Amino acid sequence: MPKVKVPRKSTAIDMTAMCDVAFLLLTFFILTTKFRPQEVVQIDIPSSTAQIPIPDKDILMFQIAPDGKVFFGLDDQPTRLGLLDRLETGYNMKFTPKQRDAFRLTELWGMDVRDLPKYLDMDANARANAVQPGLKIDTTGGEHQLEDLILWSRQTNNNLRIAIKADKTTEYKAFDKVIEALQNRKVNRFNLITSAKGSKE
Amino acid sequence: MAEMNVPESGAKKGKKKARSKKMSTRVDLTAMVDLGFLLITFFMLATTFNKPKTMEVNKPAKEKDEKEQPAIKMSKTLSLLLGNNNKVYWFVSPDEVNADTKLELDSVDYSSNGIRKVIQRRIKEVHEMWTDTTNLFVMIKPLPSSKYKNIVDILDEMTISNVKTYAILKPDDPVDSLVCLNIGQPRK
């Protein structure tokens, strides 16, 4: 009987197409990606039917945590440095080059302005994990830190738009304080950040 | 897994002469694909796809003198007090308050059956009472205990019901304080 010879097939597959697809997707993701910003506090934003996308640059963002802590964030680094200069003169402080560099990279912070140097002296890891008390809102001693921050940021960058991002469960009290400060600085137009509603009920 | 050109059939025996060996031009792509997918995974996880939307809010500029602001007929308005526990208290302030004015106060929720019905009914009422072109003016007065979500919801309702004239105000009207007393929630 003749032996039936099963032809041996190669197990290797042609990967060219797969490789093409992989790199196509990769290119797409690289180009569209915008990195998730660091999160100091977890904020769960409410959804709405608003359809205006948030502008890409020149944003001054106030984030309000569920417990009413307010955090302050500027999106671009030159504005942050400009604000720091104003803080130096306004609050009689002196920042070392290392502190300035740390502030330049800080996306979001919330504390008494006078505690800033101490915070900026920490190394990057400690800063990320530090619990921040929130901006100083009360105006004891004639200091209006919140209003100063608004005014000086806007003086540094004229095109700044104000955005407020608050948690669903944030009480109106905290929100009102921020708005009050904004209005005292003649900012009557601001953006509330919401997520798009999935489906209308 | 380098790929080899394995001749499957044919006369292989006869041609086994001193022929220079032809190298395969194929390259092993496995590692490259691995790397590609690794990077894809990274970028997929790092990216924020759903860009948040914004809602623009314009607050009236603070007038130094209260009298500069034009008065509005209360019968063209609807007052909404945003209270705690996701409730809206709505009422129509009387044009003039005197000893025997009665106020109808009701509470609804933020669903499409709740506040939306109230707003739409009130729009119709104002149209019937005044002219068809009279716009309803909604006064939104959040109490301190209301949540941020409530404000977003109510602003949303304004868009949905197409109410163009509305304002976020402080509940410092005498009528408001009465209502707050009634529902047992602090006004400030």
HADDOCK unambig.tbl for C-alpha pairs under 7 A between the chains (distance, minus, plus):
assign (segid A and resid 12 and name CA) (segid B and resid 1 and name CA) 6.71 0.50 0.50
assign (segid A and resid 12 and name CA) (segid B and resid 3 and name CA) 6.39 0.50 0.50
assign (segid A and resid 15 and name CA) (segid B and resid 29 and name CA) 5.91 0.50 0.50
assign (segid A and resid 15 and name CA) (segid B and resid 30 and name CA) 6.91 0.50 0.50
assign (segid A and resid 16 and name CA) (segid B and resid 29 and name CA) 6.99 0.50 0.50
assign (segid A and resid 19 and name CA) (segid B and resid 33 and name CA) 5.12 0.50 0.50
assign (segid A and resid 22 and name CA) (segid B and resid 33 and name CA) 6.63 0.50 0.50
assign (segid A and resid 22 and name CA) (segid B and resid 36 and name CA) 5.58 0.50 0.50
assign (segid A and resid 22 and name CA) (segid B and resid 37 and name CA) 6.02 0.50 0.50
assign (segid A and resid 23 and name CA) (segid B and resid 36 and name CA) 5.91 0.50 0.50
assign (segid A and resid 25 and name CA) (segid B and resid 40 and name CA) 6.78 0.50 0.50
assign (segid A and resid 26 and name CA) (segid B and resid 36 and name CA) 6.73 0.50 0.50
assign (segid A and resid 26 and name CA) (segid B and resid 39 and name CA) 6.69 0.50 0.50
assign (segid A and resid 26 and name CA) (segid B and resid 40 and name CA) 4.98 0.50 0.50
assign (segid A and resid 29 and name CA) (segid B and resid 40 and name CA) 6.87 0.50 0.50
assign (segid A and resid 29 and name CA) (segid B and resid 43 and name CA) 5.85 0.50 0.50
assign (segid A and resid 29 and name CA) (segid B and resid 44 and name CA) 6.60 0.50 0.50
assign (segid A and resid 30 and name CA) (segid B and resid 43 and name CA) 6.54 0.50 0.50
assign (segid A and resid 33 and name CA) (segid B and resid 43 and name CA) 6.83 0.50 0.50
assign (segid A and resid 33 and name CA) (segid B and resid 47 and name CA) 4.83 0.50 0.50
assign (segid A and resid 33 and name CA) (segid B and resid 48 and name CA) 6.88 0.50 0.50
assign (segid A and resid 34 and name CA) (segid B and resid 47 and name CA) 5.46 0.50 0.50
assign (segid A and resid 34 and name CA) (segid B and resid 48 and name CA) 6.12 0.50 0.50
assign (segid A and resid 35 and name CA) (segid B and resid 46 and name CA) 5.79 0.50 0.50
assign (segid A and resid 35 and name CA) (segid B and resid 47 and name CA) 5.38 0.50 0.50
assign (segid A and resid 35 and name CA) (segid B and resid 48 and name CA) 6.53 0.50 0.50
assign (segid A and resid 36 and name CA) (segid B and resid 46 and name CA) 6.26 0.50 0.50
assign (segid A and resid 36 and name CA) (segid B and resid 47 and name CA) 6.25 0.50 0.50
assign (segid A and resid 36 and name CA) (segid B and resid 48 and name CA) 5.85 0.50 0.50
assign (segid A and resid 46 and name CA) (segid B and resid 149 and name CA) 5.65 0.50 0.50
assign (segid A and resid 48 and name CA) (segid B and resid 152 and name CA) 6.80 0.50 0.50
assign (segid A and resid 48 and name CA) (segid B and resid 153 and name CA) 6.81 0.50 0.50
assign (segid A and resid 48 and name CA) (segid B and resid 156 and name CA) 6.23 0.50 0.50
assign (segid A and resid 49 and name CA) (segid B and resid 156 and name CA) 6.37 0.50 0.50
assign (segid A and resid 50 and name CA) (segid B and resid 53 and name CA) 6.37 0.50 0.50
assign (segid A and resid 50 and name CA) (segid B and resid 54 and name CA) 6.35 0.50 0.50
assign (segid A and resid 50 and name CA) (segid B and resid 55 and name CA) 5.68 0.50 0.50
assign (segid A and resid 51 and name CA) (segid B and resid 53 and name CA) 5.93 0.50 0.50
assign (segid A and resid 52 and name CA) (segid B and resid 53 and name CA) 5.48 0.50 0.50
assign (segid A and resid 52 and name CA) (segid B and resid 54 and name CA) 5.55 0.50 0.50
assign (segid A and resid 52 and name CA) (segid B and resid 55 and name CA) 6.92 0.50 0.50
assign (segid A and resid 53 and name CA) (segid B and resid 51 and name CA) 7.00 0.50 0.50
assign (segid A and resid 53 and name CA) (segid B and resid 52 and name CA) 6.59 0.50 0.50
assign (segid A and resid 53 and name CA) (segid B and resid 53 and name CA) 4.53 0.50 0.50
assign (segid A and resid 53 and name CA) (segid B and resid 54 and name CA) 6.00 0.50 0.50
assign (segid A and resid 54 and name CA) (segid B and resid 52 and name CA) 6.46 0.50 0.50
assign (segid A and resid 54 and name CA) (segid B and resid 53 and name CA) 5.41 0.50 0.50
assign (segid A and resid 54 and name CA) (segid B and resid 54 and name CA) 5.55 0.50 0.50
assign (segid A and resid 166 and name CA) (segid B and resid 148 and name CA) 6.92 0.50 0.50
assign (segid A and resid 167 and name CA) (segid B and resid 148 and name CA) 6.91 0.50 0.50
assign (segid A and resid 168 and name CA) (segid B and resid 147 and name CA) 6.66 0.50 0.50
assign (segid A and resid 168 and name CA) (segid B and resid 148 and name CA) 5.48 0.50 0.50
assign (segid A and resid 168 and name CA) (segid B and resid 149 and name CA) 4.58 0.50 0.50
assign (segid A and resid 169 and name CA) (segid B and resid 147 and name CA) 5.24 0.50 0.50
assign (segid A and resid 169 and name CA) (segid B and resid 148 and name CA) 6.09 0.50 0.50
assign (segid A and resid 169 and name CA) (segid B and resid 149 and name CA) 6.53 0.50 0.50
assign (segid A and resid 170 and name CA) (segid B and resid 147 and name CA) 5.41 0.50 0.50
assign (segid A and resid 170 and name CA) (segid B and resid 148 and name CA) 5.33 0.50 0.50
assign (segid A and resid 171 and name CA) (segid B and resid 144 and name CA) 6.55 0.50 0.50
assign (segid A and resid 171 and name CA) (segid B and resid 145 and name CA) 5.69 0.50 0.50
assign (segid A and resid 171 and name CA) (segid B and resid 146 and name CA) 5.62 0.50 0.50
assign (segid A and resid 171 and name CA) (segid B and resid 147 and name CA) 4.41 0.50 0.50
assign (segid A and resid 171 and name CA) (segid B and resid 148 and name CA) 5.84 0.50 0.50
assign (segid A and resid 172 and name CA) (segid B and resid 142 and name CA) 6.97 0.50 0.50
assign (segid A and resid 172 and name CA) (segid B and resid 144 and name CA) 5.01 0.50 0.50
assign (segid A and resid 172 and name CA) (segid B and resid 145 and name CA) 6.21 0.50 0.50
assign (segid A and resid 172 and name CA) (segid B and resid 146 and name CA) 5.50 0.50 0.50
assign (segid A and resid 172 and name CA) (segid B and resid 147 and name CA) 5.45 0.50 0.50
assign (segid A and resid 172 and name CA) (segid B and resid 148 and name CA) 5.64 0.50 0.50
assign (segid A and resid 173 and name CA) (segid B and resid 144 and name CA) 4.67 0.50 0.50
assign (segid A and resid 173 and name CA) (segid B and resid 145 and name CA) 6.93 0.50 0.50
assign (segid A and resid 188 and name CA) (segid B and resid 58 and name CA) 5.61 0.50 0.50
assign (segid A and resid 188 and name CA) (segid B and resid 59 and name CA) 4.95 0.50 0.50
assign (segid A and resid 188 and name CA) (segid B and resid 60 and name CA) 6.58 0.50 0.50
assign (segid A and resid 188 and name CA) (segid B and resid 61 and name CA) 6.18 0.50 0.50
assign (segid A and resid 189 and name CA) (segid B and resid 57 and name CA) 5.68 0.50 0.50
assign (segid A and resid 189 and name CA) (segid B and resid 58 and name CA) 4.48 0.50 0.50
assign (segid A and resid 189 and name CA) (segid B and resid 59 and name CA) 6.28 0.50 0.50
assign (segid A and resid 190 and name CA) (segid B and resid 56 and name CA) 5.90 0.50 0.50
assign (segid A and resid 190 and name CA) (segid B and resid 57 and name CA) 5.50 0.50 0.50
assign (segid A and resid 190 and name CA) (segid B and resid 58 and name CA) 6.68 0.50 0.50
assign (segid A and resid 191 and name CA) (segid B and resid 54 and name CA) 5.68 0.50 0.50
assign (segid A and resid 191 and name CA) (segid B and resid 55 and name CA) 5.31 0.50 0.50
assign (segid A and resid 191 and name CA) (segid B and resid 56 and name CA) 4.50 0.50 0.50
assign (segid A and resid 191 and name CA) (segid B and resid 57 and name CA) 5.95 0.50 0.50
assign (segid A and resid 192 and name CA) (segid B and resid 54 and name CA) 5.33 0.50 0.50
assign (segid A and resid 192 and name CA) (segid B and resid 55 and name CA) 4.94 0.50 0.50
assign (segid A and resid 192 and name CA) (segid B and resid 56 and name CA) 6.30 0.50 0.50
assign (segid A and resid 193 and name CA) (segid B and resid 52 and name CA) 6.48 0.50 0.50
assign (segid A and resid 193 and name CA) (segid B and resid 53 and name CA) 5.83 0.50 0.50
assign (segid A and resid 193 and name CA) (segid B and resid 54 and name CA) 4.44 0.50 0.50
assign (segid A and resid 193 and name CA) (segid B and resid 55 and name CA) 6.32 0.50 0.50
assign (segid A and resid 194 and name CA) (segid B and resid 52 and name CA) 5.83 0.50 0.50
assign (segid A and resid 194 and name CA) (segid B and resid 53 and name CA) 5.28 0.50 0.50
assign (segid A and resid 194 and name CA) (segid B and resid 54 and name CA) 5.64 0.50 0.50
assign (segid A and resid 195 and name CA) (segid B and resid 52 and name CA) 4.79 0.50 0.50
assign (segid A and resid 195 and name CA) (segid B and resid 53 and name CA) 5.46 0.50 0.50
assign (segid A and resid 196 and name CA) (segid B and resid 52 and name CA) 6.79 0.50 0.50
assign (segid A and resid 196 and name CA) (segid B and resid 53 and name CA) 6.20 0.50 0.50
